[in-house]
Amino acid sequence: MRDDFTAVEGLWADVDLPAIASEFGTPVYVYNTAVIKHQYERLVKAFDVPKLALHYACKALTNLEVLRYVRTLGAGLDCVSLNEVRLGLMAGFSASDILYTPSGVSLNEMEEAIALGVGINVDSISLLEQLGQAQTEVPVCVRINPHIMAGGNSKISVGHIDSKFGISIYQLPHVLRIVEATGLKVHGVHMHTGSDILDVAPFLAAADILLDVAHKFKDLDYIDFGSGFKVPYKAGDISTNIEEMGELLSVRFRDFCKNYGREVALCFEPGKFLVSQAGKFLVEANVVKTTPSTVFVGVNSGLNHLIRPMFYESYHHIENVTNPDGKARIYTVVGYICETDTFGTNRQLGEVREGDILSFSNAGAYCMTMASNYNSRVRPAEVLIHEGKSHLVRKRETIEDVISTQVGTGLFEQVNAEIS
Ligand SMILES: *Cc1c(COP(=O)(O)O)cnc(C)c1O
């Protein structure tokens, strides 16, 4: 039986997580370039087309050193905000290797992206019309919503009929009318149907729709199939069968190019697939608390650092890395935030002693980038492991960082001085 989780976890075998926790302190995010490289190469190998372009969807993990590393692999970047575009440029990506795929932004923001020289992806009829009327010479990519239901849960599935994303496939005649009337140049078509797509069949159904749409545009340079590949979260979990999907989509894509009369590039924008298992999150057990029903482990972190278990009900495998061979006991692992922030219930861990280091898997994607200062706690440090060495790539925040944007007015000083 396939066990995609365990295969990739093997790349962590030589990493001494307790040593990293002692050197850099906890809580700390740890990223492993070997995993990113493995996943990138797996994706490249899965496709057999003349032109393949992978744009890393950097909202998953935006540390500049990670972006610089991803660039060494030959990837481009997919950005969903102008600041992500700026981070990409800072990391050394050329503007032509960056695609800007925001949702619901104003014409102003699009014009700023155009000025920065990056590719732009248009997500609404209104914006398409405005860009057309602005008589821009810049070619655009059009995001189509094929309305194929896919994805892990309603928060991350973006292809359904009620979704805010993309231009509905049923509005294609309207799109073509705008293009014809304004002379707008369309050089790409795009879809992104959601995250955690497990079955290849609905993905291919959506891809077929996009390829049909592509025939309506005569000057395409690329067709972008987005992302949303499912990753495994525990032993025995299976993920999107990339190899099978690659083979089936490549056949369709080569056929498309033949009929289209030109070699266009096949693009993907993987986020989670590249970096999810490339990250571990290390925390310390603050307290072991037994109640009539449960043994809780309270750790020095919470939903402020890792919100996915509470927000998406996502599973993150937890291990006691300082007592891995301890007698296995059942725990519920919780955070220190004054809300119910449960990381995992009924988990078997080697007996937990206060001070033990627990490690969360799949902590590379949508973890640090979704962290906050809730409860006025600081965000964790980040460490990058490359070729056997660990490097600090983000310092732990301090209280000064947390208040650095606040502005005092002096309005209440006098009254407060009087009452003290
Ligand atoms: C978030 C996003 C992705 C990446 O999705 P993953 O599930 O992390 O692979 C790709 N494309 C666009 C447009 C996105 O918004």
The ligand as an SDF file (V2000), in Angstrom:
LIG
                    3D

 15 15  0  0  0  0  0  0  0  0999 V2000
   -3.3760   29.3910   -2.6310 C   0  0  0  0  0  0  0  0  0  0  0  0
   -3.2430   29.2740   -4.0810 C   0  0  0  0  0  0  0  0  0  0  0  0
   -2.4830   28.2280   -4.6470 C   0  0  0  0  0  0  0  0  0  0  0  0
   -1.8150   27.1610   -3.8340 C   0  0  0  0  0  0  0  0  0  0  0  0
   -2.6880   26.1980   -3.3180 O   0  0  0  0  0  0  0  0  0  0  0  0
   -2.1070   24.9520   -2.5090 P   0  0  0  0  0  0  0  0  0  0  0  0
   -3.3000   24.2090   -2.0570 O   0  0  0  0  0  0  0  0  0  0  0  0
   -1.2770   25.4700   -1.3820 O   0  0  0  0  0  0  0  0  0  0  0  0
   -1.2470   24.1900   -3.4430 O   0  0  0  0  0  0  0  0  0  0  0  0
   -2.3390   28.2310   -6.0120 C   0  0  0  0  0  0  0  0  0  0  0  0
   -2.9220   29.1770   -6.7940 N   0  0  0  0  0  0  0  0  0  0  0  0
   -3.6410   30.1860   -6.2810 C   0  0  0  0  0  0  0  0  0  0  0  0
   -4.2480   31.1980   -7.1860 C   0  0  0  0  0  0  0  0  0  0  0  0
   -3.8460   30.2590   -4.9210 C   0  0  0  0  0  0  0  0  0  0  0  0
   -4.5900   31.2560   -4.4100 O   0  0  0  0  0  0  0  0  0  0  0  0
  1  2  1  0
  2  3  1  0
  2 14  2  0
  3  4  1  0
  3 10  2  0
  4  5  1  0
  5  6  1  0
  6  7  2  0
  6  8  1  0
  6  9  1  0
 10 11  1  0
 11 12  2  0
 12 13  1  0
 12 14  1  0
 14 15  1  0
M  END
$$$$
